[in-house]
């Protein structure tokens, strides 16, 4: 049944069956789950954009806004231009 569904969506049925039977992707799957638990990712899709986690399906425009917001955050976290620090402090 699963191999038929795989074929219906354009996957190679034989390769799909082989991967299931041999556990070819078992370790990669385990690592992905560990990463998800560690990062508190509980839904699919989830996008991590800089320090922002965006869960769920979002429009292209919304994702672009999250990306642009993160770019601006990173710009504002930089040292001001011309700032220098020495033994007597920062100027």
C-alpha positions as CSV (number, residue, x, y, z in Angstrom):
1,X,0.0,0.0,0.0
2,X,2.7,2.5,0.9
3,X,4.8,1.7,-2.1
4,X,1.7,2.2,-4.3
5,X,1.2,5.6,-2.7
6,X,4.9,6.4,-3.3
7,X,4.4,5.5,-6.9
8,X,1.3,7.6,-7.2
9,X,3.2,10.8,-6.2
10,X,6.1,10.0,-8.6
11,X,8.6,8.2,-6.4
12,X,10.4,5.0,-7.6
13,X,8.4,2.2,-6.0
14,X,11.3,-0.3,-5.9
15,X,13.7,2.2,-4.3
16,X,11.0,3.2,-1.8
17,X,10.3,-0.4,-0.8
18,X,14.1,-1.1,-0.5
19,X,14.5,2.0,1.8
20,X,11.6,0.8,4.0
21,X,12.9,-2.8,4.2
22,X,16.5,-2.0,4.9
23,X,16.0,1.0,7.1
24,X,18.3,3.0,4.8
25,X,17.2,6.4,6.3
26,X,16.6,5.3,9.9
27,X,19.7,7.0,11.3
28,X,19.0,10.2,9.3
29,X,15.4,10.2,10.6
30,X,16.6,9.6,14.2
31,X,19.0,12.6,13.9
32,X,16.3,14.8,12.5
33,X,13.9,13.9,15.3
34,X,16.6,14.7,17.9
35,X,17.2,18.0,16.3
36,X,13.5,18.8,16.3
37,X,13.1,17.9,20.0
38,X,16.2,19.9,20.9
39,X,15.0,23.0,19.0
40,X,11.4,22.5,20.3
41,X,10.1,22.1,16.7
42,X,6.6,20.5,17.0
43,X,5.1,21.1,13.6
44,X,5.8,20.8,9.9
45,X,6.7,23.0,8.2
46,X,8.8,25.0,10.6
47,X,11.3,27.6,9.5
48,X,14.1,28.9,11.7
49,X,15.1,32.3,10.4
50,X,18.0,33.7,12.5
51,X,16.6,33.8,16.0
52,X,12.9,33.5,14.9
53,X,11.0,30.3,14.6
54,X,8.1,30.3,12.2
55,X,5.7,27.4,12.4
56,X,3.1,26.5,9.9
57,X,2.4,27.3,6.3
58,X,3.0,31.0,5.5
59,X,2.8,33.0,2.3
60,X,5.9,33.9,0.4
61,X,5.4,37.6,1.4
62,X,5.2,36.7,5.1
63,X,8.3,34.6,4.9
64,X,10.1,37.4,3.1
65,X,9.0,39.8,5.9
66,X,10.4,37.5,8.5
67,X,13.7,37.3,6.6
68,X,13.9,41.1,6.2
69,X,13.1,41.6,9.8
70,X,15.9,39.3,10.8
71,X,18.3,41.0,8.5
72,X,17.4,44.4,10.2
73,X,17.9,42.8,13.7
74,X,21.3,41.6,12.7
75,X,22.3,45.0,11.3
76,X,21.3,46.7,14.6
77,X,23.3,44.2,16.7
78,X,26.5,45.2,15.1
79,X,29.0,47.6,16.6
80,X,28.4,51.2,15.6
81,X,30.7,52.2,12.7
82,X,34.0,53.8,14.0
83,X,33.7,52.2,17.5
84,X,37.1,51.3,18.9
85,X,38.1,49.9,22.3
86,X,41.3,50.1,24.1
87,X,42.7,49.8,27.6
88,X,40.8,53.0,28.7
89,X,37.4,51.8,27.4
90,X,35.5,52.2,24.2
91,X,35.0,55.3,22.1
